[in-house]
Amino acid sequence: MKIAFCYPGQGVQQIGMAEGFVKADAKYADMITAASKAADLDMNKLLFEPNEDINITEYTQPALVTACCIITDALVSAGYKPEVTAGLSLGEYCSLYAAGALSFEDAVRLTRIRGRLMSSEVPAGEGSMAAIIGLDKEAVESVTNTIEGVWPANFNCPGQIVITGKKEAVAEAMPRLKDAGAIKVVELNVSGPFHSPLLKGAGEKLGKELENVELGDLKIPYYANVNASKVTDKAQIKELLKEQVYSPVRWEQTLYELEKEGVDTIIEVGPGRTIAGFVRKTVPSIKVIGVSTPEDIEKLSEKLG
């Protein structure tokens, strides 16, 4: 059995993430305290009390990373270790934590900064994103290449691509993609044109922050979003994270690479089952098991067979 830990991106966050672990073990409560200090946020309040901030990008990102890193530690403490790891967009920071390259505090601190930069680079209301269902990469690009200000943002799985860009450009592309044969075209409720060249300034600013971060050696390989390549050398990481802010996420290709690598089991770490859905449509031979609660870990050995 070859196990990969895979991490979801923004959008799966929910109140109560990782709460069962924090209540059960003081070391995870200590991680909440450390996260609060690293992000300059009240992480207990953000994660466990009803609030609207959890859906604001600047807060969503460190909150989701905190929860997923706690669940990762619980998995490792229970004896489950990945041989490779990958994360979707924001999830790449969790995968770097699991791989040993990023400390917990740096992962949380950087994603607070990343969220702030991503949401402030383009004024509110000027950017947009839309999910395109039922068209392949070539069909989507044949439309986006003819409209200034719109680009593919996420290649999630066969038949599911997200576009990004200026609000008016995305609005122009949506009916044209429908005419090109898309089964469904849905504008997303997001605060900016994520993973577009419009965020290059945010990526450059994040790059400056990354210059001051000391990375650990990778204990296991991880797959980068920007090029779906396996990374074993920490010297590549900072540039990849900088570029990730304004480059498309090549998740479909990442899943194919994991399959080639011999991965037969993915543990989806964190809330939601986004990764499972993409795996089912891309590499259905790979088993996916979701883990978000202590009970999930208790049942894991049985599910792994």
C-alpha positions in Angstrom: 0.0 0.0 0.0 1.3 3.4 -0.9 -0.4 6.2 0.9 -0.6 9.9 0.0 -2.0 12.6 2.3 -4.0 15.1 0.2 -5.4 18.4 1.4 -8.4 20.4 0.2 -8.4 24.1 -0.6 -10.5 27.0 0.5 -14.2 26.5 0.4 -14.5 23.4 2.7 -14.0 25.3 6.0 -16.6 24.9 8.7 -17.1 25.8 12.3 -15.9 23.0 14.6 -13.0 21.8 12.4 -10.6 19.7 14.4 -12.6 20.4 17.6 -12.7 16.7 18.6 -8.9 16.5 18.7 -8.5 19.7 20.7 -11.0 18.6 23.3 -9.4 15.1 23.6 -5.7 16.1 23.9 -4.0 19.1 25.4 -1.2 19.0 22.8 -3.7 20.0 20.1 -5.1 22.8 22.3 -1.5 24.0 22.5 -1.4 24.0 18.7 -4.5 26.3 18.7 -2.6 28.7 21.1 0.4 28.6 18.8 -1.7 29.2 15.8 -3.4 32.2 17.5 0.0 33.7 18.2 1.4 33.0 14.7 -1.6 34.5 12.8 -2.4 37.2 15.4 -5.9 35.8 15.6 -8.2 34.2 18.2 -8.1 30.8 16.6 -10.4 29.3 19.3 -13.1 31.8 18.4 -12.6 31.5 14.7 -12.7 27.7 14.6 -15.2 26.8 17.3 -17.6 29.7 17.8 -20.3 30.8 15.4 -18.9 33.6 13.2 -18.8 35.0 9.7 -15.0 35.7 9.6 -14.3 32.0 8.9 -15.5 32.6 5.3 -13.3 35.7 4.8 -10.2 34.7 2.8 -7.7 36.3 5.2 -9.1 34.3 8.1 -10.3 31.2 6.2 -6.8 30.3 5.1 -5.0 30.1 8.5 -8.1 28.5 10.1 -8.2 25.7 7.6 -4.5 25.2 7.7 -4.6 25.0 11.5 -7.3 22.4 11.5 -5.6 20.3 8.8 -2.2 20.3 10.5 -3.8 19.2 13.8 -5.5 16.3 12.0 -2.2 15.5 10.3 -0.4 15.3 13.6 -3.2 13.1 15.0 -2.8 10.7 12.0 0.9 10.5 12.5 0.5 9.9 16.2 -1.8 7.1 15.4 0.9 5.5 13.2 -0.3 6.6 9.8 2.4 8.2 7.6 2.3 9.2 4.0 4.9 8.4 1.4 4.1 11.4 -0.6 1.8 14.4 -0.2 -0.1 17.1 -2.2 -2.6 19.9 -1.6 -5.1 21.8 -3.7 -4.2 25.5 -3.7 -4.2 26.5 0.0 -3.8 22.8 0.8 -0.2 23.0 -0.6 0.8 24.6 2.6 -0.6 21.7 4.6 1.2 19.3 2.3 4.5 21.1 3.0 3.9 20.8 6.7 3.2 17.1 6.3 6.4 16.8 4.2 8.5 18.5 6.9 9.4 21.6 4.9 7.2 24.2 6.7 6.8 24.5 10.5 3.3 24.7 11.8 3.7 28.3 12.9 5.1 29.4 9.5 2.3 27.6 7.7 -0.3 29.4 9.7 1.5 32.8 9.6 2.1 32.6 5.8 -1.4 31.7 5.0 -2.8 34.7 6.9 -0.5 36.9 4.9 -1.4 35.0 1.7 -5.1 35.4 2.3 -4.7 39.1 3.0 -2.6 39.7 -0.1 -4.9 37.7 -2.4 -8.0 39.5 -1.2 -6.5 43.0 -1.4 -4.5 42.9 -4.6 -7.6 43.5 -6.8 -10.4 45.9 -5.5 -13.5 44.1 -4.4 -16.0 43.6 -7.2 -13.4 43.8 -10.0 -12.6 40.1 -10.2 -14.6 37.0 -10.5 -14.3 33.2 -11.0 -16.6 30.6 -12.6 -16.8 26.8 -12.7 -17.1 25.3 -16.1 -18.6 21.7 -16.2 -18.5 19.4 -19.1 -15.7 20.9 -21.3 -12.1 19.8 -21.7 -9.0 22.0 -21.4 -8.7 22.7 -25.1 -12.4 23.8 -25.4 -12.1 26.1 -22.5 -8.8 27.6 -23.7 -10.2 28.1 -27.2 -12.7 30.6 -25.6 -10.5 32.2 -22.9 -7.6 32.8 -25.3 -9.9 35.1 -27.4 -11.0 37.3 -24.4 -8.7 39.7 -22.7 -8.6 39.4 -19.0 -9.8 35.8 -18.4 -7.8 32.7 -17.8 -8.1 29.1 -16.6 -7.5 29.0 -12.8 -8.0 25.3 -11.8 -7.8 22.1 -13.8 -9.6 20.1 -11.1 -10.6 16.9 -12.9 -11.8 15.9 -16.4 -14.8 18.1 -17.3 -14.3 20.5 -14.4 -12.3 23.7 -14.9 -12.5 27.0 -13.1 -11.9 30.3 -14.9 -10.7 33.5 -13.3 -10.1 37.1 -14.2 -11.7 40.5 -14.6 -15.4 40.4 -13.7 -16.6 41.7 -17.1 -14.2 39.3 -18.9 -15.5 36.3 -16.9 -19.1 37.5 -17.6 -18.3 37.5 -21.3 -16.7 34.1 -21.3 -19.6 32.3 -19.4 -22.2 32.3 -22.2 -19.6 31.6 -24.8 -18.5 28.5 -22.9 -22.1 27.4 -22.6 -22.4 27.8 -26.4 -19.3 25.8 -26.8 -21.0 22.8 -25.1 -20.5 23.3 -21.3 -23.1 21.4 -19.4 -23.1 24.0 -16.6 -21.4 27.4 -16.0 -21.6 28.8 -12.5 -20.1 32.0 -11.2 -18.4 31.4 -7.8 -18.9 33.3 -4.6 -15.3 34.4 -4.2 -13.7 37.7 -3.2 -11.2 37.9 -6.1 -9.7 36.5 -9.3 -7.6 33.9 -7.6 -4.8 32.1 -9.6 -4.9 34.8 -12.3 -2.1 37.0 -13.6 -4.0 39.9 -11.9 -2.5 38.6 -8.6 1.1 38.7 -9.7 1.7 41.6 -7.4 0.4 39.5 -4.5 2.6 36.7 -5.4 5.7 39.0 -5.5 4.8 40.4 -2.1 4.4 36.8 -0.7 7.8 36.0 -2.3 9.3 38.7 -0.1 7.8 37.2 3.0 9.0 33.8 2.0 12.6 35.1 1.8 12.6 35.3 5.6 11.3 31.7 6.1 13.6 28.9 7.0 12.5 25.7 5.3 13.2 22.3 6.5 14.5 19.5 4.3 11.7 17.5 2.7 11.3 14.2 4.5 9.0 12.9 1.8 8.2 14.4 -1.7 5.3 16.6 -2.4 3.6 17.6 -5.7 3.5 21.3 -6.6 0.3 23.0 -8.0 2.1 25.1 -10.5 3.5 22.3 -12.7 2.2 19.1 -11.1 5.8 18.1 -10.5 7.3 16.0 -7.7 9.5 18.2 -5.5 12.3 16.7 -3.5 14.6 19.7 -3.1 13.5 22.5 -0.7 15.4 25.0 -2.9 12.4 25.0 -5.3 9.7 25.6 -2.8 9.7 29.4 -2.3 9.5 30.1 -6.0 6.7 27.6 -6.5 4.7 29.1 -3.7 5.1 32.6 -5.1 4.1 31.5 -8.6 1.1 29.5 -7.2 -0.7 32.7 -6.3 -1.1 33.8 -9.9 -0.8 30.5 -11.8 -3.4 27.8 -12.6 -3.7 24.9 -10.2 -2.9 21.7 -12.1 -4.7 19.3 -9.8 -6.0 16.8 -12.5 -2.4 16.3 -13.7 -1.2 16.0 -10.1 -3.6 13.1 -9.6 -2.3 11.4 -12.7 1.2 11.8 -11.4 0.2 10.3 -8.0 -1.2 7.3 -9.9 2.0 6.9 -11.9 4.0 7.2 -8.6 2.1 4.0 -7.5 -0.2 5.7 -4.9 -3.1 3.4 -4.4 -4.6 5.1 -1.3 -5.3 8.8 -0.6 -6.2 10.0 2.9 -8.1 13.2 2.4 -7.1 15.2 5.5 -9.7 17.8 6.6 -13.4 18.7 6.2 -15.4 18.1 3.0 -14.8 15.5 0.4 -13.7 17.7 -2.5 -10.5 15.6 -3.2 -12.6 12.3 -3.2 -14.8 13.7 -5.9 -11.9 14.8 -8.1 -10.2 11.4 -7.6 -13.3 9.5 -8.6 -13.5 11.4 -11.9 -9.8 11.3 -12.6 -8.1 8.2 -11.2 -10.9 6.0 -9.9 -8.6 3.1 -9.1 -7.2 5.1 -6.2 -9.0 4.6 -2.9 -9.8 7.8 -1.0 -10.6 7.8 2.8 -11.6 11.1 4.4 -10.4 11.9 7.9 -11.7 14.9 9.8 -12.5 13.6 13.3 -11.0 11.3 16.0 -13.7 8.7 15.1 -12.4 8.7 11.5 -9.0 7.8 12.7 -10.4 5.0 14.9 -12.0 3.5 11.9 -9.1 4.0 9.5 -7.3 0.7 9.9 -10.5 -1.1 9.1 -11.1 1.0 6.0 -7.5 0.6 4.8 -8.1 -3.2 5.0 
